[in-house]
Structure formats: C-alpha cells, structure tokens
C-alpha cells in the first residue's frame, strides 16, 4: 500500500530506518552483530556498571558504518558504533547503556569479552546474532501529532475497513531492532531533550524484545523471509518492551539518553 497516496499529510513525516534483522549466529569482532563480541581495544578497561561497581556491561550492538547504509552520520574519523548495557536491576531504570564510537582501523590488539555479570534478569543479554540490514520507510505512530491524528482517523478507519490494514500496527513504524527512524514505542512517547543545548535529541537505536509479532509480521516481513522462522536475539525486556537510545548530534561528544517502555 502507498501510505503517502492514502494519507498525503504524512509525506513530510516519513523517515528511513535500517531494520537490522538479528538472527542467531556466530559473529566475530570484525562483524556487525547484536550480542556478539566487540572489537574492544586491549588498552581500554572494559565498561562496568556505575551502579554496580566492577560488574561488567554486556555487548548489545556492534555496527560498522557500511551496515548503517548511510542512514546515521558517524562522527568524523569513526566507522564503528558499539552499544553495551548493564543487565542487572537498577533503581528506576531497566538497563544502563553506554555508547562508543570508534575507528576500527586504529584498534590494534583487542581484549576478550568478559564473563556476564551475575544476578541478572532473564532476557536482558542478547544471544549472539549476525545482522541483515534492510532500509525501509516508516511513519510516526505514537509520535503522530494529536491534531493530525484526529484529522486522519476517519480515513484510518476507512482504510482498515476496506483492506484490513490498521495504520498504527501495519503501516506506521517498523518493528524490531533498528537504527534511526521513528522509535517503536509501546506507550506514550518519552522523547528526551539534550541536557546541554535543550533541543530534542535524535533517535539513534531501538532494541526490541521481538523482531515482529503476529500483527506486524503481516506487512513488515521481507518477501524472501515469508514462511521462514529465524532464531533471534532472545530478549525479553519487561512485557515485550523495548529500549530506545537518543543522541544529540550537534553537542560535543554526542551526548545520549535512554528510554524504556513495555506493553
């Protein structure tokens, strides 16, 4: 379905996102991966949780610039994005993430990934997965302005009655772990502002519990994956929720913040 033909008012709100399609495998530190080993410099101390001193963070994502499909601008001189988090319980937060941008060619000797921390909750450490980047167009769902939603709702209802496709669940935001685009909120948006400049931050990454549910699978599964079941990262973030990372691309050091929600 041509979303912009049905709802021209959404044309200016379209965004591209890279769905990463993590599938269980055996990635190396030279591969983009979800939950795989990181290309981590031997001279750098491994990241530890600030709330649990000495408890190591675990790899969540490693993405080389080539697999970002030119969607997110990497900092000058960097071609590698690494995201880790602490999977233990925290006061008022689901996980504590950490973001690193690196120049892969400048990394000499590397260190091994340390053992996972103890006392973790089930489903917070992703199973090692290789990624299969797919660039798609999406439109806001929960982020859609209330006034515009009210304007479009009669047409949303009409299209669903005629085709069976619900705008929010079938036609708006792509499901699963993805780079850029619109956050795949489960609840009302919690879009953060940068603490330094006060401007709204850019969505960097969504990490979701599942790549698609029974509803979103109908319209978002690539043709070549129809009727094929893949083993994914085996995450369970709350009640099938997600972790969202945001960054400011204008302030020095690209400060970031995280949000979490679940159904």
C-alpha positions in Angstrom: 0.0 0.0 0.0 1.2 3.5 -0.8 0.9 5.3 2.6 1.5 8.7 1.2 -1.1 8.3 -1.5 -3.7 7.3 1.1 -2.5 10.0 3.6 -0.6 12.8 1.8 -0.4 14.7 5.1 2.2 12.1 6.3 4.7 12.8 3.4 6.8 15.3 5.4 6.9 12.9 8.4 8.4 9.9 6.6 11.7 8.7 7.9 14.1 5.9 6.8 15.2 3.3 9.3 17.6 0.4 9.0 16.0 -2.8 10.3 18.9 -5.0 11.5 17.1 -8.4 11.5 19.4 -10.0 14.0 19.5 -13.8 13.6 21.3 -16.3 15.8 24.8 -17.0 14.5 28.5 -16.8 15.2 29.7 -13.3 14.6 33.3 -12.3 15.2 34.6 -8.9 16.5 35.1 -7.9 12.8 31.4 -8.3 12.1 28.3 -6.2 12.8 26.3 -8.0 15.4 23.7 -8.0 18.1 25.0 -9.6 21.3 28.3 -10.6 19.6 31.9 -9.9 20.5 33.1 -6.3 20.3 36.3 -5.0 18.7 37.4 -3.7 22.0 40.9 -2.1 22.4 43.1 -4.1 24.8 44.3 -1.0 26.5 40.8 0.2 27.4 39.2 -1.0 30.6 36.1 -2.9 29.9 33.0 -0.9 30.8 31.5 -1.5 34.2 28.1 -0.5 35.6 28.2 2.8 37.6 25.6 1.4 40.0 27.2 -2.0 40.4 31.0 -1.2 40.5 33.1 -3.9 38.9 30.0 -5.6 37.3 30.8 -5.8 33.5 28.4 -4.4 30.9 27.4 -6.8 28.1 27.6 -6.3 24.4 24.3 -5.3 22.8 25.2 -3.9 19.4 28.2 -3.5 17.2 27.6 -1.8 13.9 30.1 -1.0 11.2 29.3 2.1 9.1 28.8 0.0 6.0 25.9 -1.8 7.6 24.3 1.5 8.7 23.6 2.1 5.0 24.5 5.8 5.2 21.4 6.5 7.4 23.1 7.8 10.6 26.1 10.1 10.3 29.0 8.7 12.1 31.4 11.1 13.9 34.4 12.2 11.8 37.0 9.5 11.7 34.7 6.8 13.1 33.3 3.8 11.4 32.2 1.7 14.3 29.3 2.0 16.7 29.3 0.0 19.9 26.4 -0.2 22.5 26.7 -2.0 25.8 24.4 -2.1 28.8 24.2 -3.4 32.4 21.6 -6.2 32.5 21.1 -6.1 36.3 18.3 -4.4 38.2 18.7 -0.7 38.8 16.8 1.9 40.8 14.2 3.3 38.4 15.9 2.2 35.2 15.6 -1.0 33.2 19.1 -1.1 31.9 22.1 1.3 32.0 23.5 1.7 28.5 26.8 3.0 27.2 27.7 4.2 23.6 31.1 4.2 21.9 32.1 5.5 18.5 35.4 4.1 17.2 37.8 4.0 14.3 38.1 0.3 13.6 41.4 0.6 11.8 43.0 2.3 14.8 42.3 -0.6 17.1 45.3 -2.8 17.4 45.2 -5.6 20.0 41.8 -6.5 21.3 40.6 -8.0 24.5 38.1 -10.8 25.1 34.6 -10.1 26.2 34.4 -10.6 30.0 32.0 -13.0 31.6 28.5 -11.8 32.0 27.6 -10.3 35.4 25.7 -12.4 37.9 22.3 -11.7 39.4 20.7 -10.7 36.1 17.1 -10.9 35.0 16.1 -13.3 32.2 16.1 -11.9 28.7 18.4 -8.9 29.2 21.5 -10.4 27.5 21.1 -10.8 23.7 22.0 -14.1 22.1 24.9 -13.6 19.6 23.3 -12.7 16.2 24.5 -11.6 12.8 22.6 -8.7 11.2 20.9 -8.4 7.8 20.4 -4.6 7.3 17.3 -3.6 5.4 16.5 0.1 4.6 12.7 0.8 4.8 10.5 3.9 5.1 8.2 4.4 8.1 5.8 6.9 9.5 5.1 8.1 13.1 2.6 6.1 15.2 2.6 7.2 18.8 4.6 10.2 17.8 1.9 11.5 15.5 0.5 14.9 16.5 -2.9 14.6 18.2 -4.5 17.2 15.9 -3.2 15.4 12.8 -4.3 12.0 14.2 -7.9 13.5 14.7 -7.9 14.7 11.1 -6.7 11.3 9.7 -8.6 9.0 11.9 -11.7 8.7 9.8 -9.5 7.7 6.8 -7.5 5.3 9.0 -10.8 3.6 10.0 -12.0 3.6 6.4 -8.8 2.0 5.1 -8.8 -0.6 7.8 -12.5 -1.5 7.0 -11.6 -1.8 3.2 -8.3 -3.6 3.5 -7.8 -5.0 7.0 -4.6 -2.9 7.4 -4.5 -0.9 10.6 -2.4 2.2 10.3 -0.8 2.0 13.7 0.1 -1.6 13.6 0.6 -2.3 9.9 1.6 0.9 8.2 3.5 3.2 10.5 6.6 2.2 12.5 8.7 -0.8 11.5 9.1 -3.4 14.3 12.2 -4.9 15.8 15.7 -3.7 16.5 16.5 -0.8 14.2 18.7 2.2 13.6 17.3 5.7 13.2 13.7 6.3 12.0 10.8 6.6 14.4 11.0 4.9 17.9 8.8 1.9 18.1 7.1 3.0 21.3 4.7 0.7 23.1 3.3 3.5 25.2 3.1 7.3 25.0 6.4 8.9 23.7 9.0 10.0 26.2 11.2 11.9 23.7 14.2 13.4 25.6 15.8 16.9 25.2 19.6 17.3 25.3 20.7 18.4 28.7 23.4 20.7 27.1 21.6 22.6 24.3 17.9 21.9 25.3 17.0 20.7 21.8 15.1 17.4 21.1 17.5 14.6 20.6 17.7 12.3 17.6 16.6 8.7 17.7 19.7 6.5 17.4 18.6 3.0 18.1 15.6 0.9 19.2 16.3 -2.5 20.7 13.1 -4.5 21.0 12.2 -7.8 22.6 11.0 -9.3 19.3 11.5 -8.7 15.7 7.8 -8.9 14.8 4.6 -10.0 16.4 1.7 -11.7 14.7 0.3 -8.4 13.7 3.4 -6.6 12.3 4.7 -9.7 10.7 1.9 -9.5 8.1 3.3 -6.3 6.5 6.9 -6.0 7.6 8.4 -9.4 6.8 10.6 -9.2 3.7 9.4 -11.3 0.8 12.4 -13.7 1.0 11.6 -14.4 4.6 8.0 -15.3 4.2 7.2 -18.7 5.9 10.8 -18.8 7.3 11.3 -18.9 11.1 14.6 -17.4 12.3 16.0 -17.6 15.8 16.6 -14.1 17.1 18.4 -12.4 20.0 16.0 -13.9 22.6 15.5 -10.7 24.5 12.6 -10.2 27.0 12.6 -6.5 28.0 9.7 -6.2 30.5 6.5 -7.2 28.9 7.8 -7.5 25.4 9.1 -3.9 25.5 12.0 -2.0 24.1 15.0 0.2 25.0 15.4 3.4 23.0 18.6 5.3 22.6 18.7 9.0 21.6 21.6 11.3 20.9 22.4 15.0 20.3 24.4 15.2 17.0 25.4 18.9 17.5 26.8 18.9 21.0 30.4 17.8 21.6 30.8 14.2 22.4 27.3 13.3 21.1 25.6 13.0 24.5 22.9 10.3 24.7 20.0 9.3 26.8 17.8 6.2 27.0 14.2 5.4 27.5 12.3 2.2 28.2 8.7 1.1 27.9 6.7 -2.1 27.6 3.1 -3.1 27.0 
